[in-house]
Structures are given as C-alpha cells and as structure tokens.
Amino acid sequence: MSRRKKNFIHVISWLSAAGVAFGTAALIIVLSVFNGLETLIGSLYTSFDPELKVEARLGKSFPVSDSLLTALRNTEGVAVVTEVIEDYVYVRYNGADMVVTAKGVSENFLDQHRLDGKLVAGNLILQDDSVNYAVVGVGVRNILSIAIEENFYPIQLYYIRKGV
C-alpha cells in the first residue's frame, strides 16, 4: 500500500473519530441542559403554586367562613392556610400602564417561605404601617420602568368587577 493511501486512511479515521466525539459531546450537553431545565421549571412552579389548593368550582371566588378556615387549619398535615385571590388588573405607574395578573394574599403568606431566594432586587415587604407594598415580577418592572428604591410614584391597580 502506498504512503499516500495510508495518509488518506489516517485522515479519514481521525475525521471519523472527531465526528463521533463531537456528536457525543453535543448529545451530553443537550441532555444536561434538559435535565437542568426540568429542575428549574419544577422549582418555579413549586414557588408559586401550593401543594394543596382549594378553589371555587364555579366562578373565580367563594365566600370563606371562619369555620372553614378553622377546619382547614386543624387538618392534619396542613402547616399554613393562606387566603389568595388572583385576577387580571390594570396597572399604572408613572405614566406607563399594562394589564397584569395580580395576586392578593393574606398576611401570613410570607410564613410559607415560597419566595425565599427568589427576590432579585429590593426587600420582601408586603405591608409597613398603613402602606401596602407589591412584589413585582421582572417583566412588569421592566415594562413599567419601576424604580425599586423610589417611593415617590405609587403603583396604581384598577380592577373591574363584572356585573357592577
């Protein structure tokens, strides 16, 4: 066999080995990304959705009695009962506006520790004296240009009740 043929076979062998190595590396990277993505999405859902949720069968809300709350709190395995109402609202801030999903929560919401480690900027405060605060997502903050430490402009929420 000539020297030229041997060199050609070596080149083809090296190219084949490099192709297999590249393909294997790409497959490992893609599978690792999907594995991490699944973990990330799972942690995001558990941050905002509780393990157990009591919802209205018809409509968006239902009246809550003290006896129902007491029964839920006394149920074995239930650590925290938080009242939540969620709906679309119109938001205005310093001349900018948009429609967002707002979630109103009872005072014990922070006892669930669902937002620990999720806050990007600012402090996790829901109420201070007579002033109510909001936890705003990054997308809403960017669109409305909300300044974190500036309390001069209030965030205004408008809710339209149907049937009124």
Backbone bond lengths (Angstrom), bond angles and torsions (degrees), N, CA, C in turn:
res aa  C-N    CA-C-N  psi(-1)  N-CA   C-N-CA  omega(-1)  CA-C   N-CA-C  phi
1 M - - - 1.437 - - 1.530 108.26 -
2 S 1.289 115.81 137.33 1.459 119.77 -176.32 1.535 110.51 -75.33
3 R 1.299 113.75 159.53 1.458 120.84 -179.64 1.526 111.17 -64.40
4 R 1.293 116.53 -36.19 1.467 122.24 -179.81 1.537 110.39 -63.58
5 K 1.334 117.01 -42.31 1.461 121.37 179.23 1.525 110.98 -65.50
6 K 1.350 116.33 -40.45 1.465 120.19 179.03 1.530 110.50 -62.82
7 N 1.316 117.22 -43.95 1.469 120.74 178.31 1.528 110.96 -61.82
8 F 1.314 116.32 -41.66 1.469 120.55 179.59 1.533 110.47 -62.82
9 I 1.333 116.86 -42.04 1.470 120.96 179.00 1.530 110.23 -65.71
10 H 1.327 117.76 -39.84 1.467 121.17 177.37 1.532 111.23 -63.07
11 V 1.311 116.40 -42.22 1.474 120.67 178.88 1.523 110.19 -62.34
12 I 1.321 116.99 -45.51 1.470 120.46 179.34 1.528 110.17 -63.64
13 S 1.328 117.62 -40.00 1.470 121.47 178.80 1.528 110.87 -62.62
14 W 1.338 116.72 -44.96 1.463 120.43 178.86 1.530 111.45 -65.34
15 L 1.308 117.44 -39.99 1.468 120.07 177.62 1.528 110.97 -64.33
16 S 1.319 117.04 -39.98 1.466 120.76 178.34 1.526 110.61 -64.65
17 A 1.326 116.55 -44.57 1.468 120.66 179.23 1.528 110.57 -63.30
18 A 1.330 116.88 -41.92 1.467 120.58 178.35 1.522 110.67 -64.27
19 G 1.325 117.72 -39.71 1.465 121.04 178.22 1.514 112.14 -63.65
20 V 1.333 116.84 -42.86 1.471 120.65 177.70 1.528 110.09 -65.12
21 A 1.330 118.13 -42.77 1.467 121.66 179.29 1.527 110.77 -63.17
22 F 1.323 116.82 -44.00 1.465 120.80 179.23 1.529 110.78 -63.56
23 G 1.315 117.13 -44.84 1.468 121.00 179.11 1.517 112.16 -62.56
24 T 1.331 116.98 -41.78 1.463 121.26 178.14 1.525 110.74 -64.33
25 A 1.330 117.54 -44.35 1.466 121.40 178.92 1.524 110.76 -62.14
26 A 1.323 117.17 -43.12 1.465 120.63 179.32 1.522 110.69 -62.86
27 L 1.317 117.67 -41.72 1.463 121.71 179.28 1.525 111.07 -64.18
28 I 1.330 117.30 -42.48 1.470 121.04 178.28 1.522 110.53 -63.09
29 I 1.319 117.70 -42.71 1.467 121.41 179.91 1.523 110.81 -64.22
30 V 1.311 118.08 -46.82 1.469 121.59 -179.03 1.525 110.77 -62.42
31 L 1.324 117.79 -44.68 1.464 120.55 179.65 1.525 111.55 -65.97
32 S 1.329 118.09 -36.17 1.464 121.41 177.17 1.520 111.06 -65.39
33 V 1.325 116.65 -41.32 1.466 120.69 178.51 1.519 110.29 -62.40
34 F 1.329 117.71 -45.82 1.464 120.20 179.59 1.522 111.50 -63.84
35 N 1.315 117.97 -37.41 1.456 121.24 178.30 1.526 110.20 -64.21
36 G 1.326 118.01 -45.36 1.457 122.03 177.61 1.512 112.32 -67.12
37 L 1.327 116.93 -35.85 1.460 121.25 179.37 1.522 110.81 -65.59
38 E 1.319 117.03 -39.41 1.465 120.89 178.20 1.526 110.39 -62.70
39 T 1.320 117.31 -42.59 1.459 121.67 178.48 1.523 110.64 -64.64
40 L 1.327 117.15 -42.58 1.461 121.55 -179.92 1.518 111.23 -62.94
41 I 1.310 117.71 -48.04 1.463 121.18 -179.00 1.525 110.29 -64.05
42 G 1.313 117.16 -40.52 1.465 120.52 177.40 1.513 111.88 -60.95
43 S 1.329 117.61 -41.56 1.464 120.36 179.69 1.523 111.40 -69.51
44 L 1.331 117.67 -32.81 1.462 119.89 177.58 1.521 111.18 -67.21
45 Y 1.324 117.34 -42.14 1.460 120.08 179.49 1.522 111.69 -66.22
46 T 1.323 118.07 -40.29 1.460 119.34 179.78 1.520 111.51 -71.20
47 S 1.334 118.06 -18.73 1.457 120.57 177.88 1.517 111.74 -70.84
48 F 1.311 117.58 -34.05 1.455 120.03 -172.84 1.517 114.05 -113.02
49 D 1.307 118.33 -18.81 1.461 121.27 178.84 1.522 109.19 -108.49
50 P 1.326 117.64 129.81 1.471 120.06 -179.64 1.523 111.53 -74.51
51 E 1.337 115.10 168.69 1.459 119.53 177.34 1.520 111.16 -69.02
52 L 1.328 116.50 -33.65 1.462 121.70 -179.95 1.520 108.26 -133.66
53 K 1.318 116.54 131.94 1.458 121.46 -177.42 1.523 108.92 -130.95
54 V 1.333 116.68 130.13 1.461 122.28 175.17 1.519 106.67 -102.93
55 E 1.341 117.06 118.27 1.461 121.85 -176.00 1.517 110.89 -122.71
56 A 1.325 114.76 161.63 1.464 120.94 175.15 1.522 109.19 -72.25
57 R 1.319 115.56 138.70 1.462 119.34 177.10 1.522 109.96 -75.01
58 L 1.318 116.90 -39.54 1.466 122.87 177.25 1.518 108.53 -122.20
59 G 1.310 116.74 137.30 1.456 120.38 179.09 1.519 111.78 82.28
60 K 1.337 114.73 -169.64 1.458 119.73 -176.16 1.519 113.16 -101.13
61 S 1.322 117.68 -18.11 1.457 119.51 -177.02 1.523 109.98 -148.20
62 F 1.315 115.13 171.11 1.458 121.50 176.25 1.522 107.79 -147.03
63 P 1.340 116.40 153.03 1.468 118.67 179.36 1.531 110.59 -68.89
64 V 1.317 115.91 138.67 1.459 121.33 -179.33 1.519 108.70 -111.36
65 S 1.319 115.85 124.23 1.464 120.59 178.84 1.527 109.75 -98.60
66 D 1.323 115.24 159.49 1.461 119.95 177.41 1.524 111.32 -62.47
67 S 1.336 116.68 -34.46 1.468 119.51 -179.85 1.534 110.91 -66.24
68 L 1.337 117.64 -37.20 1.466 120.88 177.50 1.526 110.53 -65.73
69 L 1.331 116.79 -45.14 1.466 120.10 178.98 1.524 111.34 -62.63
70 T 1.326 116.80 -40.76 1.465 120.70 178.42 1.522 110.72 -63.64
71 A 1.332 116.89 -43.08 1.469 120.63 179.17 1.530 110.88 -63.32
72 L 1.323 117.05 -40.57 1.466 120.34 178.68 1.525 111.38 -66.44
73 R 1.332 116.60 -42.84 1.467 120.25 -179.46 1.527 111.85 -65.72
74 N 1.333 116.97 -31.23 1.465 121.03 -178.74 1.522 113.20 -86.18
75 T 1.322 117.46 -1.34 1.462 121.15 178.78 1.525 109.57 -71.96
76 E 1.320 115.96 134.14 1.460 120.91 -179.06 1.534 110.42 -63.29
77 G 1.322 115.50 132.51 1.458 120.91 179.02 1.519 114.00 93.02
78 V 1.323 118.15 -9.22 1.466 121.47 179.12 1.524 108.17 -92.04
79 A 1.320 116.83 116.59 1.464 121.63 -178.17 1.527 111.57 -90.23
80 V 1.338 117.31 -43.67 1.463 121.64 -175.95 1.521 108.95 -138.02
81 V 1.335 116.11 135.08 1.463 121.78 173.62 1.525 106.73 -113.86
82 T 1.315 116.36 118.11 1.458 121.84 -178.14 1.517 109.37 -120.03
83 E 1.322 115.98 130.74 1.466 120.71 176.30 1.529 108.14 -85.22
84 V 1.332 115.94 131.76 1.466 121.50 -176.69 1.517 108.65 -137.05
85 I 1.319 115.97 138.27 1.460 120.97 170.12 1.523 106.93 -129.88
86 E 1.326 115.90 136.53 1.461 120.73 -173.78 1.522 109.23 -136.52
87 D 1.335 116.03 132.51 1.462 120.58 178.54 1.527 108.75 -164.45
88 Y 1.318 114.74 172.37 1.461 120.66 177.46 1.520 109.56 -78.62
89 V 1.334 116.37 138.49 1.459 122.24 176.20 1.529 108.76 -135.63
90 Y 1.313 114.26 157.90 1.463 122.08 175.10 1.525 106.60 -94.91
91 V 1.332 117.61 127.18 1.462 122.24 -175.86 1.519 109.56 -116.68
92 R 1.349 115.22 136.55 1.465 121.69 174.11 1.521 108.19 -125.55
93 Y 1.332 114.53 138.02 1.461 120.04 175.50 1.518 108.66 -149.01
94 N 1.298 116.24 114.50 1.465 122.75 174.22 1.533 112.39 50.72
95 G 1.330 117.13 45.25 1.462 121.93 176.84 1.514 114.84 89.47
96 A 1.313 118.74 -13.03 1.470 122.09 177.51 1.525 108.71 -98.89
97 D 1.334 116.17 150.71 1.461 118.69 -178.83 1.523 110.93 -148.02
98 M 1.325 115.26 159.70 1.461 122.14 176.51 1.527 109.25 -170.27
99 V 1.319 116.38 167.76 1.459 122.30 175.44 1.526 107.49 -101.96
100 V 1.336 115.93 129.78 1.464 121.22 -177.76 1.523 109.39 -133.07
101 T 1.307 116.17 168.93 1.456 121.88 170.63 1.515 107.21 -92.91
102 A 1.332 116.59 120.15 1.459 121.51 179.07 1.521 108.91 -106.48
103 K 1.310 114.76 144.03 1.456 120.94 178.76 1.521 107.27 -123.89
104 G 1.325 116.39 115.42 1.454 121.79 175.02 1.516 108.55 -94.10
105 V 1.331 116.83 131.09 1.457 120.79 -175.53 1.524 110.52 -126.56
106 S 1.331 115.77 156.43 1.459 120.13 176.37 1.528 109.82 -75.91
107 E 1.335 115.48 169.58 1.464 121.20 -172.58 1.528 113.50 -61.30
108 N 1.324 117.68 -25.20 1.464 119.67 -176.05 1.532 113.07 -88.88
109 F 1.309 118.21 12.75 1.471 121.53 -178.86 1.523 111.98 -58.62
110 L 1.323 116.87 -38.70 1.465 120.30 -177.80 1.525 111.94 -69.42
111 D 1.348 117.74 -17.06 1.471 121.03 177.29 1.526 111.94 -66.76
112 Q 1.325 117.58 -18.34 1.465 121.06 179.42 1.524 111.95 -77.84
113 H 1.322 117.86 -18.24 1.471 123.64 179.90 1.525 112.02 57.26
114 R 1.325 117.96 33.40 1.464 121.39 -179.18 1.528 112.01 -79.17
115 L 1.319 117.78 -22.86 1.464 120.10 -176.94 1.523 112.83 -101.77
116 D 1.336 117.00 1.90 1.462 119.75 178.56 1.527 109.64 -60.81
117 G 1.308 116.15 127.67 1.454 120.84 179.11 1.519 114.38 81.58
118 K 1.324 118.62 -3.61 1.467 121.30 -178.87 1.530 112.09 -98.66
119 L 1.326 117.48 -14.05 1.457 121.76 -176.59 1.527 109.63 -74.24
120 V 1.332 116.35 125.61 1.461 121.68 -177.64 1.527 110.83 -87.10
121 A 1.337 117.07 -41.63 1.461 121.12 -178.32 1.522 109.15 -147.84
122 G 1.324 116.47 153.35 1.454 120.62 177.95 1.518 112.14 86.83
123 N 1.338 115.20 -170.90 1.459 122.27 -179.28 1.521 109.76 -115.11
124 L 1.313 116.49 149.93 1.460 121.53 -179.46 1.525 109.18 -87.14
125 I 1.339 115.51 87.68 1.464 122.68 179.44 1.522 107.43 -126.80
126 L 1.331 117.14 129.19 1.459 120.46 177.04 1.518 112.21 -99.90
127 Q 1.347 116.62 -29.45 1.460 119.47 179.85 1.521 108.78 -154.72
128 D 1.337 115.41 140.65 1.454 121.83 177.17 1.515 107.05 -140.07
129 D 1.323 116.99 115.38 1.464 122.94 -172.70 1.526 108.81 56.01
130 S 1.319 117.87 -117.47 1.470 120.04 -178.71 1.529 111.98 -104.04
131 V 1.332 117.08 9.00 1.461 121.59 -177.13 1.528 109.73 -100.19
132 N 1.332 116.31 127.10 1.461 121.41 175.40 1.521 109.24 -92.22
133 Y 1.321 116.46 141.61 1.458 122.57 179.51 1.521 109.77 -115.50
134 A 1.324 115.81 168.26 1.464 121.35 179.90 1.522 109.33 -130.01
135 V 1.316 115.23 146.64 1.460 121.69 170.02 1.520 105.05 -99.95
136 V 1.323 116.62 114.28 1.462 122.19 -171.99 1.525 109.37 -108.86
137 G 1.313 116.40 135.40 1.460 121.33 177.37 1.517 111.36 -69.12
138 V 1.316 116.09 158.28 1.465 121.98 -176.91 1.525 111.34 -61.45
139 G 1.330 117.85 -39.94 1.462 120.65 -179.77 1.515 112.15 -63.07
140 V 1.332 116.80 -45.16 1.471 121.34 178.17 1.519 109.66 -65.36
141 R 1.332 116.88 -42.83 1.469 120.59 179.09 1.521 111.18 -59.09
142 N 1.319 117.27 -42.01 1.465 120.28 -179.01 1.523 111.92 -69.82
143 I 1.332 117.66 -43.17 1.467 120.39 -178.22 1.524 111.08 -66.24
144 L 1.342 117.28 -41.18 1.465 120.53 -178.66 1.525 112.70 -88.43
145 S 1.321 118.14 -3.97 1.475 123.70 -177.88 1.524 111.22 54.32
146 I 1.320 115.99 51.25 1.462 121.29 -178.72 1.525 108.83 -80.03
147 A 1.332 115.36 126.29 1.459 121.41 176.09 1.527 107.96 -87.33
148 I 1.322 117.15 127.02 1.463 121.97 -173.56 1.524 112.04 -64.53
149 E 1.305 118.17 -49.63 1.463 121.47 -173.84 1.528 113.32 -91.54
150 E 1.316 118.63 2.80 1.462 121.42 -178.60 1.526 109.64 -98.33
151 N 1.317 116.51 115.07 1.461 121.51 -179.20 1.525 112.28 -101.91
152 F 1.321 117.54 12.81 1.461 120.32 -176.30 1.526 111.72 -72.28
153 Y 1.325 117.32 -40.00 1.461 121.28 179.98 1.528 109.49 -101.27
154 P 1.317 117.34 121.35 1.469 118.47 177.78 1.533 110.94 -79.61
155 I 1.310 115.82 152.39 1.464 121.25 172.02 1.524 106.31 -84.98
156 Q 1.321 116.47 122.99 1.466 120.93 -178.72 1.520 109.58 -104.43
157 L 1.334 116.10 127.58 1.459 122.40 178.32 1.521 108.84 -111.24
158 Y 1.322 116.56 132.72 1.462 122.29 177.11 1.520 108.26 -121.39
159 Y 1.326 114.79 127.97 1.464 120.49 -179.70 1.521 109.00 -121.34
160 I 1.319 116.49 130.28 1.463 121.20 178.49 1.519 107.90 -101.30
161 R 1.318 115.92 113.17 1.463 119.95 176.69 1.507 108.81 -81.30
162 K 1.301 115.86 128.57 1.460 120.22 179.35 1.520 109.72 -74.84
163 G 1.317 115.32 143.45 1.456 120.45 178.21 1.515 114.05 85.44
164 V 1.339 117.20 10.00 1.468 119.51 179.93 1.505 109.07 -105.47
